[in-house]
Amino acid sequence: MTEISTAAAEIANRVEAFVRETVVPFEKDPRLGSHGPSDELAAELRDLARSQGVLCPHIRDDGTHFSHLETALILRKSGLSPLGPIACHVMAPDEGNMYLLGKVGSDAIKQRFLKPLVAGEGRSAFFMTEPAKDGGAGSDPSLMQTTCKRDGNHWVISGRKAFITGADGAQVGIVMAKSIEPDSEGGACLFLVDLPDPAIQTERVLDTIDNSMPGGHAVITIDNLRVPADQMLGEAGEGFKYAQIRLAPARLTHCMRWLGLAIRAQEIASDYACRRTAFGKQLIDHEGVGFMLAQNRIDLQACELMVDWCARVLDTGDLGTTESSMAKTFVAETLFQIADRCVQSMGGTGVSGDTIVEQLFREVRAFRIYDGPTEVHKWSLAKKIKREWREHQADA
């Protein structure tokens, strides 16, 4: 059974101290906008993390990663502020993109694209989701409409993308497209591209309920983008398989970060309930409030256990597709209930921007959709239950 090493525990403690003492004061910074913190603010925070030795803290100095279980502890600490993962450079989509490049990228791709990302010299974006009105890929990536075709020693990509997190201001893009070459059988391909590129244009940055990620979520047009063949990630037609390598860990790191923010929100709500009095006693002594915070304590522990259970599965080398689907569904839904109780416990203050509690409510509401809506995960799990039943009947 994988345990937390002394080194991982020490870096987690340093991350927590950094976030609480250095990052939290930036939560009222005017450079925080409706489409996330500005790149100027993000760069300043990364510089602070670098100076305190907590930039990409889940990656050791030799380039190897801590275990998924150890990463769960480290990223949970980074999430104690909405700005913590940005400062520590472990926010989506960068964290998942770095993981994917480390697993699949060639030496040349790692040197050119991964190394600067790990150093915190810029941001990245993952171009997969497409506009619903185009009939494009969303929860069902097989509906991919963006295409790529060979042209000499290049590939040419065209299509539209939507909800592309961080595209506005990113330096690196991972673009998914469906090959129309006969030898790839219509499979997906992944390409590394330098940004900005004149062939990739932002139609608009969407106004969404969440605002924690730099660059927001954009609708993108890709018009005859030419990419050198050696900037394809892996082999042609294998993009969906490579995306699976990224999928489960990225789902889980979302859970880790938002769990950290929920822990902080619970601290804030508990402090409020213990200080505020109404009808002759502290709010915490009113069962309507005290029981909500008690249930939050129970649910936070359950979320931590679920995350750690899935992390241990990933640490065995298993893809953990089913386990991460279960964990994402449970944690997203449960954290939303926790956030709702924190807001309710604090009354009017809970819906104001005076604390990060209302932001947690907004961010986790979006998380119930991002990385696969709850209903899609349950549908997938139901299919697995049916398949297992059929197999059992055949063996009986």
C-alpha positions in Angstrom: 0.0 0.0 0.0 1.4 3.4 -1.0 2.0 5.8 1.8 3.0 9.4 2.1 6.7 9.9 2.1 8.4 12.3 4.4 9.5 14.4 1.4 5.9 14.7 0.1 4.6 15.6 3.6 7.2 18.3 3.9 6.4 19.8 0.5 2.7 19.7 1.3 3.3 21.6 4.5 5.3 24.2 2.6 2.6 24.5 0.1 0.0 25.1 2.8 2.0 27.7 4.5 2.7 29.5 1.2 -1.0 29.5 0.2 -2.3 30.7 3.6 0.4 33.3 4.2 1.4 34.5 0.7 -1.4 33.7 -1.7 -4.6 34.4 0.3 -3.9 38.2 0.5 -4.1 38.3 -3.3 -7.8 37.1 -3.2 -9.0 40.7 -3.3 -6.5 41.8 -6.0 -8.1 44.0 -8.7 -6.5 42.0 -11.4 -9.1 39.2 -10.7 -11.7 39.5 -13.5 -14.8 37.7 -14.8 -12.5 35.6 -17.0 -10.1 34.7 -14.3 -6.9 36.3 -12.9 -4.9 38.3 -15.4 -1.7 36.8 -16.8 0.2 39.5 -15.0 -1.2 38.4 -11.7 -0.7 34.7 -12.5 3.0 35.3 -13.5 3.6 37.3 -10.3 2.1 34.4 -8.2 4.2 31.8 -10.0 7.3 34.0 -9.4 6.5 33.9 -5.7 6.0 30.2 -5.7 9.3 29.7 -7.5 11.1 31.8 -4.9 9.7 29.7 -2.1 10.3 26.4 -3.8 6.7 25.4 -4.4 6.3 25.7 -8.1 5.0 22.4 -9.6 5.5 20.9 -6.1 4.2 17.5 -7.1 7.2 17.1 -9.5 10.5 16.3 -7.8 13.7 18.2 -8.8 14.8 15.2 -11.0 11.6 15.5 -13.0 9.9 12.5 -11.6 6.4 12.8 -10.0 5.3 12.0 -6.5 2.7 9.2 -6.4 -0.9 10.0 -7.1 -1.6 9.6 -3.4 1.1 12.0 -2.4 -0.1 14.4 -5.2 -3.5 14.3 -3.7 -2.2 15.7 -0.4 0.0 18.3 -2.1 -2.8 19.6 -4.5 -5.3 19.6 -1.7 -3.1 22.1 0.1 -2.7 24.2 -3.0 -6.5 24.4 -3.3 -6.9 26.2 0.0 -7.2 29.4 -2.1 -8.7 29.7 -5.5 -5.4 31.3 -6.5 -3.2 28.6 -4.9 -3.2 26.1 -7.9 -2.4 29.0 -10.2 0.5 30.2 -8.0 1.9 26.6 -7.7 1.3 26.0 -11.4 -0.9 22.9 -10.7 -4.2 24.3 -12.2 -6.1 22.8 -15.0 -5.4 22.5 -17.9 -1.7 22.9 -17.3 -1.3 20.1 -14.8 -3.1 17.6 -17.0 -1.2 18.8 -20.1 2.2 18.4 -18.4 1.2 15.0 -17.2 0.3 13.9 -20.8 3.4 15.3 -22.4 5.5 13.6 -19.8 3.9 10.3 -20.6 3.6 10.4 -24.4 5.8 13.2 -25.7 9.0 12.6 -27.6 12.3 13.9 -26.3 12.1 16.8 -28.7 8.5 17.6 -27.6 9.5 17.4 -24.0 12.4 19.7 -24.5 10.5 22.3 -26.6 7.1 22.3 -24.9 7.1 20.5 -21.6 10.3 22.0 -20.1 9.1 25.6 -20.3 5.7 24.6 -18.9 7.2 22.9 -15.9 9.4 25.9 -15.4 6.3 28.1 -15.2 7.3 30.2 -18.2 3.8 30.2 -19.7 0.4 28.5 -19.8 -1.2 25.9 -22.0 -4.6 24.9 -23.4 -6.2 21.6 -24.5 -8.3 22.0 -27.6 -10.9 19.2 -27.6 -14.5 20.2 -26.9 -16.5 21.6 -29.8 -19.6 23.8 -30.2 -22.8 21.9 -29.6 -24.6 23.7 -32.4 -22.0 22.3 -34.8 -22.8 18.8 -33.6 -19.3 18.6 -32.4 -17.5 16.7 -29.6 -18.4 17.4 -26.0 -19.0 14.6 -23.6 -18.9 12.3 -26.6 -15.5 12.8 -28.2 -16.4 10.4 -31.1 -18.4 13.3 -32.6 -15.2 15.2 -33.4 -15.7 17.6 -36.3 -12.3 19.2 -36.4 -10.2 17.5 -39.1 -6.6 17.1 -40.0 -4.9 15.9 -43.2 -1.3 15.4 -44.3 0.3 17.9 -46.6 3.9 17.0 -47.2 5.8 17.1 -43.9 3.0 19.0 -42.3 -0.6 18.4 -41.1 -3.3 20.9 -41.8 -6.1 21.3 -39.2 -9.4 23.1 -39.5 -12.5 23.3 -37.3 -14.1 25.0 -34.3 -13.6 24.5 -30.6 -15.5 25.6 -27.6 -15.0 26.0 -23.8 -11.2 25.9 -24.4 -9.9 26.9 -21.0 -7.0 29.3 -20.9 -6.7 29.6 -24.7 -6.6 33.3 -24.5 -3.0 34.1 -23.4 -1.6 30.5 -23.6 1.8 29.8 -25.1 1.3 26.1 -25.8 -1.7 24.3 -27.3 -2.6 20.6 -27.6 -5.1 20.3 -30.4 -7.2 17.3 -31.1 -8.5 16.6 -34.6 -10.0 13.7 -36.5 -7.7 12.4 -39.2 -9.2 12.1 -42.7 -6.2 10.1 -43.9 -7.2 6.5 -45.0 -4.5 4.8 -43.0 -5.7 6.3 -39.7 -9.3 5.0 -40.0 -10.7 8.3 -38.9 -9.0 8.2 -35.5 -8.1 11.3 -33.5 -4.7 12.9 -33.5 -3.0 15.3 -31.0 -0.7 18.1 -32.0 1.5 20.5 -30.1 1.3 24.1 -31.4 3.0 27.3 -30.4 0.6 30.1 -29.5 -0.5 32.6 -30.6 -0.9 31.5 -34.2 -2.8 33.5 -36.8 -4.6 30.3 -37.9 -6.1 30.0 -34.4 -8.6 32.8 -33.7 -10.7 33.5 -30.6 -14.3 34.2 -31.6 -15.2 35.1 -28.0 -14.4 34.3 -24.4 -17.6 33.0 -22.8 -19.1 34.5 -19.7 -19.4 31.6 -17.4 -20.4 30.9 -13.8 -16.8 30.3 -12.8 -13.8 32.6 -12.9 -10.8 30.8 -11.4 -8.8 30.0 -14.5 -6.7 32.5 -16.4 -8.0 33.2 -19.9 -11.5 31.9 -19.2 -13.2 29.6 -21.6 -13.1 30.5 -25.3 -14.8 29.6 -28.6 -12.1 29.1 -31.2 -11.8 28.9 -35.0 -9.0 26.9 -36.5 -8.5 27.7 -40.2 -5.9 25.7 -42.1 -3.5 25.5 -39.2 -0.2 24.0 -40.5 1.7 21.9 -38.0 5.0 20.1 -38.6 4.6 16.3 -38.6 7.1 16.0 -35.8 4.8 18.0 -33.5 2.2 15.3 -33.5 1.9 13.7 -30.1 2.5 10.0 -30.5 1.0 8.2 -33.5 -1.7 9.2 -36.0 -5.2 7.9 -35.1 -4.2 7.2 -31.4 -5.4 10.6 -30.0 -8.4 9.1 -28.0 -6.1 6.5 -26.4 -3.6 9.2 -25.4 -6.5 11.4 -24.0 -7.4 8.4 -21.8 -3.9 8.6 -20.2 -4.7 12.2 -19.3 -8.3 11.7 -18.4 -8.4 9.9 -15.1 -5.5 11.7 -13.4 -6.9 15.1 -14.6 -10.4 14.3 -13.3 -8.9 13.4 -9.9 -6.6 16.4 -9.6 -9.7 18.6 -10.1 -11.2 16.8 -7.1 -8.0 17.4 -5.1 -7.9 21.1 -5.7 -11.6 21.8 -5.1 -11.5 19.7 -2.0 -8.9 22.0 -0.6 -11.1 25.0 -1.3 -14.0 23.3 0.3 -11.9 22.7 3.4 -11.1 26.4 3.5 -14.8 27.4 3.0 -15.7 25.1 5.9 -13.2 26.9 8.1 -14.7 30.2 7.1 -18.3 29.1 7.7 -17.4 27.5 11.0 -15.6 30.6 12.2 -18.6 32.7 11.2 -21.0 30.4 13.0 -18.9 30.4 16.2 -18.6 34.2 16.2 -22.1 35.3 15.1 -24.9 35.3 17.6 -28.7 35.2 17.0 -31.7 34.7 19.3 -29.5 34.6 22.4 -26.8 32.1 21.3 -24.1 31.4 18.8 -25.2 30.2 15.4 -23.3 27.0 15.9 -25.5 26.2 18.8 -28.6 26.4 16.6 -29.1 22.9 15.3 -30.1 24.2 11.9 -26.6 25.6 11.5 -24.6 23.3 13.6 -25.9 20.2 12.0 -25.1 21.5 8.5 -21.5 22.2 9.5 -21.3 18.8 11.2 -22.5 17.1 8.0 -19.9 19.1 6.1 -17.2 17.6 8.3 -18.5 14.1 7.6 -18.7 14.8 3.8 -15.3 16.3 3.6 -13.8 13.2 5.2 -15.7 11.0 2.7 -14.4 13.1 -0.2 -10.9 12.7 1.0 -11.2 9.0 1.3 -12.7 8.7 -2.2 -9.9 10.7 -3.7 -7.2 8.8 -1.9 -8.9 5.5 -2.9 -8.8 6.4 -6.6 -5.2 7.7 -6.3 -4.1 4.4 -4.9 -5.7 2.6 -7.9 -3.8 4.9 -10.2 -0.6 4.2 -8.3 -0.9 0.5 -9.3 -0.5 1.5 -12.9 -4.2 0.9 -13.7 -5.8 3.6 -15.9 -8.5 3.9 -13.2 -11.2 5.0 -15.7 -14.1 3.6 -13.7 -12.7 4.6 -10.4 -12.0 8.2 -11.5 -15.5 8.4 -12.9 -16.9 7.3 -9.6 -14.7 9.7 -7.6 -15.4 12.6 -9.9 -19.1 12.1 -9.6 -19.2 11.7 -5.9 -16.8 14.5 -5.1 -18.3 17.0 -7.4 -21.8 16.4 -6.2 -20.8 16.2 -2.5 -18.6 19.4 -2.6 -21.6 21.3 -4.1 -23.7 20.2 -1.1 -20.9 21.3 1.2 -20.6 24.7 -0.6 -24.3 25.2 -0.4 -24.4 24.5 3.4 -21.5 26.9 3.9 -23.4 29.6 2.0 -26.6 28.9 3.9 -24.8 28.9 7.3 -23.4 32.4 6.6 -26.7 33.9 5.4 -26.3 37.1 3.4 -22.5 37.1 3.9 -22.4 33.7 2.3 -23.7 35.0 -1.0 -21.5 38.1 -1.0 -18.0 38.4 -2.4 -16.6 39.1 1.1 -15.2 35.6 1.4 -14.3 32.8 -1.1 -17.3 30.8 0.0 -19.6 32.1 -2.8 -16.8 31.5 -5.3 -16.5 27.8 -4.2 -20.3 27.5 -4.8 -19.9 28.8 -8.3 -16.8 26.9 -9.2 -18.1 23.5 -7.9 -21.4 24.1 -9.7 -19.4 24.3 -12.9 -17.3 21.3 -11.9 -20.4 19.1 -11.9 -20.3 19.6 -15.7 -16.7 20.0 -16.5 -14.6 16.8 -17.1 -17.9 15.0 -17.8 -21.3 15.8 -16.4 -22.5 13.7 -13.5 -25.2 12.1 -15.7 -22.6 11.0 -18.3 -20.5 9.3 -15.7 -23.5 7.5 -14.2 -24.6 6.5 -17.7 -21.2 5.0 -18.3 -21.2 3.2 -15.0 -24.7 1.8 -15.7 -23.4 0.4 -19.0 -20.6 -1.3 -17.1 -23.1 -2.8 -14.7 -25.1 -4.1 -17.5 -22.1 -5.5 -19.3 -20.9 -7.3 -16.1 -24.4 -8.7 -15.6 -24.4 -10.1 -19.2 -20.9 -11.7 -18.6 -22.1 -13.2 -15.4 -25.2 -14.7 -17.1 -23.0 -16.1 -19.8 -20.8 -17.8 -17.3 -23.6 -19.2 -15.2 
